[in-house]
Amino acid sequence: MHMNRREFLQLLAVAAASGMALDSKSALAGIAPANFYDVPRHGNVSFLHFTDCHAQLLPVWFREPNVNLGVGSAVGKVPHIVGRDLLKTYGIKPGSAEAHAFSYLDFTEAAKVYGKVGGFAHLKTLVDRMRAQRPGALLLDGGDTWQGSATSLWTNAQDMVDACIKLGVNVMTPHWESTFGAERVMEIVNKDFKNANVDFVAQNVVTNDFGDQVFKPYVIKEQNGVKIAVIGQAFPYTPIANPRWMVPDWSFGIRDDNMQKWVDDARTNGAQVVVVLSHNGMDVDLKMASRVTGIDAIFGGHTHDGVPQPVQVKNAKGITLVTNAGSNSKFLGVMDFEVKGKRVVSYKYRLLPVFSNLLPADKDMDAFIKTVRAPYEAKLNETLAITDDFLYRRGNFNGTWDQVIVDALMEVKGADAAFSPGFRWGTTLLPGDPITMERLMDQTAITYPQTTLNEMTGATIKTIMEDVCDNLFNDDPYYQQGGDMVRVGGIEYTVNPNKKIGERITDMMLKGKPVEADKVYKVAGWAPVGEGVQGEPVWDVVASYLRDKKTIKGVKLNTPKIVGIGKNNPGIADYDGSYS
């Protein structure tokens, strides 16, 4: 962050008026608050963990959700706590750097004070700083690393593969990586990663024909004389949530029984510490931790939950720690274990926010990023429009970025309604920011970007919405697939997350009239999972819309009316619609 004295004083005044903590002054000056990155080593075994960076090599804005509802036994429990309730739960001071990192509160004001987050050059600095105090510490990559940016798409993931090798990743497990296709994944694993000694592990991915392991289920490492096992858990619903034809010969699943088998196998082979590198999503990890014994910790991802401290889960033979390390290279988890008598006797954990203006950029990583971006800079920096509004994605039901996308689909395609996937990745823009092609690609960069226009009956539309809603709100975590509710343009509706499938979506209205079950409507969408679908890439559709608008302002967020969750639910706050 570069500013003159006048700008510094102006932002300091903004910080004070917004109730920012005293550490805002040091943050504005580019100095980390006292002891912010001071994490003394504890014990003799250490893990560093990041996940779901979604190919963001440079620092970005990223807003945490104000709606993250739990259902069943998960209501009001981590990770389904947002805003002020989350700060109270973890004793985080409002207005502090940590409050900005872990919550959506006062986002635009706090973002100007604390700056952007993430960026691999800054993450590299923090990783190296933690490793300097922790000889042999393992860096774990929880997946969703190769996808989510223009450069990762245009380089066929090579920019992220090379960046992770430079970062010093030791072990990785996948999800969106599979959308580059099985052949490309195996090429990277057997060439780039093998040459760099990076282990790619996934116990729950087997061949369709004979059930053979596609990847190593786990790897054993030694740290300070202690044998440790890292077991991989890929996203179990990859062929459902993403195109099956991209990984036609692989079978996924949760596979609890296999997990228990590999945990026991690792223990038999001398592992004194057993951890799981998971892309299940936190609710699934919490259930798995209660069912599978012998796991010391699960380092989780997929649901992008920035959880400051592990959840301790009891099972038949002990306790498993469950963590989740956010997204967008915004956080680095640091787990230290004290291992004595061949078992873990104590631990300390910090989830460190990566503030780019508080951590100097690593020179070598910075140079690499500049080099890999150079051929694309002109295209990345094309300004499509200016936003007067705050554009974000995260939240169970909608975000202003998604509203722009569905508005574009309806206008350009001439549709009555539009669907946009409830992806949790995608960066944030502040009011006044340019909407560049790069920022648009942050929301849309996938390998199956085709847009569609289909005729659907009202009954079919409801069925689709009910199906996606069940993926999010099924009270059994093993039937949840992560992500958020499909974003809906044109159709207003009421939702009750606590009902069963087929009963959650009611009162569907289009242009003031009820959606009729037998009536046919034109519905636009994108990201079809079927093979061979033709259509203009979504980024081209939205780019043409933005160029035409020139300025985005007054975005009207289409949020459903939510019922059945209660007025005091800690998983929702400052909601744009109504709830009860």
Summary of the structure (lengths in Angstrom):
residues: 580
radius of gyration: 22.9
end to end distance: 42.0
largest distance: 69.5
contacts: 2092
relative contact order: 0.14
helix: 33%
strand: 24%
